[in-house]
Amino acid sequence: MRRGTSVASLVLILALAAAAWGQAPETPGTSAAPKAPDVAVGVLTLLDCVEEALVASPEIGASRAALRAARSDRKVVNAGQLPPFTFTYSEIFQPENTRNIGGGTMVVSNSNFRTFEVNTTFGLFSGGLLTANRRIAALGEAAAGQRLQSTVNGVIGGTVQAYLQLLRAQELKAVSDRTVDLAREQLKIATVSFEAGAVPKVNVLRAQAAVQNALQGQVSAGNGIELARAALLAAMGRRQGSTVAIAALPRRLADPPDLLDSLQRAVAQRPELRAQQSVININHQAVKLAQSAWWPQIGATAKYNHTQNAGAFSKEDNWQVMMLLQLNVWDWGKTAARVNSSRAQLDAERNKLERAMRDIELEVRRALLSIAEARQRVEAAGAEVQAAGEARKIEEVRYSVGEGIYLEMLDARRALSAAEANLVNAYYDNALAEAAWLTATGSYVAGHQLRLPGASEPRPVPAGTDRRGRELGDLQAEYGKPGDKQ
């Protein structure tokens, strides 16, 4: 046994260190009915962050503006297919025009007169041109609406991912803080033992190195929190540097859903697929639009004219109806080239749809595999934490009675810290994979219900508002000029 310090004293010191270290964290998902964490005032929940992102997101604002523009374009096209009516009023000033007829003077045209004219044109046949334009405008509006849904799905997914990453970073920081506390306690024990002549100085040096290593991990963990918080602020549409505190989520683990059901959900719910199909339908109409040039354009023009003080040889009221027939007899192959171009673009958009479908299949498959892998890792990491905790206790006792060496005790304590970090990473990998599955299957929004990880029931989707956005000068004013200190 070592000199100077009794076994009982060493055991007491180690027991105090173990108490300072605390109990190993409970394996996530083991409780039967986890309770929702209490939320302090000013602390944002996941729902709070998502709702703020849906309102403040510039991406959603841009998509809403694109939808408004597409809706206006459709109205322009529909209005353009109605027959136009034009009214023209003319006030004419000219010298009086007279002629000597039969020995007398007759006014041919007065010096001043007014004309009122109404014109209209009717399209009677266009070879499908008008119908194609109308359908293209309607499909463009539908595609814009589907792209808005896709943007909403992506913003929700990005916010959830950033929220979970911040929770992970905070828990890893707690692990690193405990590691630092333990390393410092070890340094105190090694110093006291060395001063008492019970251990060599190399133990103190090793304890000092362990403290510095733990401090490096603590710095990295703190930086991880700042990066994760910055990502969450960006997802929420907030300016960087803002303060935000978030609430923990209930501890739960996700099991991988069925692959076929997941693919069916993705095909039915992903707005990107419906938007791409709308683009394909637009190109179908573009082919018909190009083919309409092979048909004659038939129309009619009607005009009514009323002239005040027209003169002796002019009628005050005149009208005419004119039939128009225009046939493109020879255009040097331009129509055929346009048709072929439209058909080629149609083939390209169909292939893009297939590519999007295969990419979504990969997303779903990757999410399911990640859920299953992380689920297994959580179980293994939980067992690792328990085993590492027991090993740490054994090594501390062995060292206290002189059977172990200091390096083995340090290794056991480092192994416990690594095991706890593995458990945190495995748990959040499972949660992030579930969030990726919700994104891949388009399941965040179903109808007008918002589904979030850990939520007991769906919530109504916040009503969207139009955002005018801001210009560069306004944004630059927030930061000031280079060199200015705020």
C-alpha positions, 0 to 999 in steps of 0.5 A, a space after each residue: 500500500 502507498 505511504 502517507 494516505 490511508 485506504 479509507 481516505 483515498 476511498 472517501 476522496 474518490 467517492 466525493 469525486 464520483 458524487 461531483 461527476 454525477 450519475 450517468 445519463 439515462 438511456 433515451 427512450 427507456 421511459 414508458 411515458 416521457 413527460 414534456 419538459 417544463 418550458 420557462 418564460 422566454 424559452 422557445 419550443 420547437 413549435 414556436 421556432 417553426 411558427 416564427 420561421 414560417 412567418 419570417 422566412 425570406 424563402 417562403 416570402 419569395 415563393 408567395 410572391 411568385 405565386 401571386 405573380 403567377 396568379 396575376 399572369 393567369 388573369 392577364 391571359 384570361 382577360 386577353 382572350 376576351 374581345 377588346 373594345 376600343 373607343 377613340 375620340 378625335 377633335 380635328 381642326 382644319 380649314 373649311 373645304 368648299 367647292 363651286 358646284 352648279 354656280 353655287 358654293 358648297 361646303 365639302 368638309 367643315 373646318 372643325 369636326 369630331 369623330 367617335 369610333 368604337 372597334 372590337 375584334 373577335 377570334 373565331 378560330 385559332 387552332 388551339 392557341 387560345 386554349 393552350 395559352 389559358 391552360 399554360 397560365 393555369 398550370 403555371 399558377 398550380 406549379 407556383 402553389 406547389 413550389 410554395 408547399 415545397 418551400 414550406 416543407 423545406 423550411 420546416 425541415 431545416 428549422 427542425 434539424 437546426 433545433 435538434 442540432 442545438 439540443 445535441 450541442 447543448 448536451 455535448 457541452 454538458 458532457 464536456 463540462 462534467 469531463 472538465 470537472 472530473 479532470 480537475 478533481 483528478 488533478 486535485 487528488 493527484 496533487 494532494 497524493 503527490 504532496 503526501 508522498 503517496 504517488 510520483 509526480 508523473 501522476 500530477 503531470 498526467 492529470 494536468 494533461 487530462 485537464 487541458 485535453 478536457 478544456 479543449 473538448 469544452 471549447 469545441 463543444 461551446 463553439 458547437 453550440 454557437 454554430 448550431 444557434 447560428 443555424 437555428 437563427 438563420 432557419 427562423 429568419 432572424 439576424 445573426 447575434 440574436 439571443 435564443 433559448 430553446 426547450 428540451 424535447 421529450 426523450 423518445 426514440 423513433 423506429 424505422 417506418 415501413 419502406 413501401 408505406 414511406 415511398 407511397 407517402 412520398 409519392 403522394 405528398 411531396 409537392 416537388 413531384 406535383 410541381 414537376 408534373 405541372 411543368 410537364 403539363 405546361 410543356 404538353 400545352 407548349 407543343 399544342 401552342 407551337 402546332 397552332 401555327 399550322 392552322 389558319 387564324 380566323 377572326 372578325 373585326 367590327 367598327 362603328 364611326 360617328 362624325 359630327 359636321 362631316 360635311 355634305 359628301 360624308 355620312 355622319 354614321 358609318 359601320 363595317 364588319 370585316 372577316 379575317 383569315 390568315 394562313 401561314 403558307 410557308 415559314 421556312 420550317 420555323 413552325 416545325 422547328 418550334 414543335 420539335 423544340 417543344 417536344 424535346 423540352 417535354 422529354 427533358 421535363 419527364 426525365 427530370 421528374 424521373 430523376 426527382 423520383 429516384 432522388 426522393 426514393 434515395 432520401 427515404 431509404 437513407 432516412 430509414 437506414 439512419 433511423 434503424 442504425 441510430 436506434 441500434 447505436 442508442 441501445 449499444 451506447 447505453 450499454 457502453 455507458 453502464 459498462 464504462 461507469 462500472 469500469 471507472 468505479 472498479 479502476 478507482 477502487 483498484 487504484 485506491 488499494 494499490 492494485 491498479 495504475 493511474 493511467 488505467 484509472 484515467 483511461 476508464 474515466 475518459 472512456 466514460 466521457 466518450 461513452 456518454 458523448 456517443 450516447 448523446 450523438 446516437 440519440 440525436 442521430 435517431 431524432 435527426 433521421 426521423 426529421 429527415 424522414 418527415 422531410 423526405 415523405 413530405 409529412 410535415 404538413 398534411 392538409 392544414 395540420 402541422 406534424 412535428 417530432 415529439 408532438 403529441 398531436 398535430 397543430 394547425 399550420 400558421 396562416 401565411 402572410 405576404 412579405 415585401 422583403 427588404 432592399 440591400 441598403 436597408 440591410 446594410 444599415 443594420 450593420 453600419 459601415 466598415 469600422 463603425 462600432 455599434 
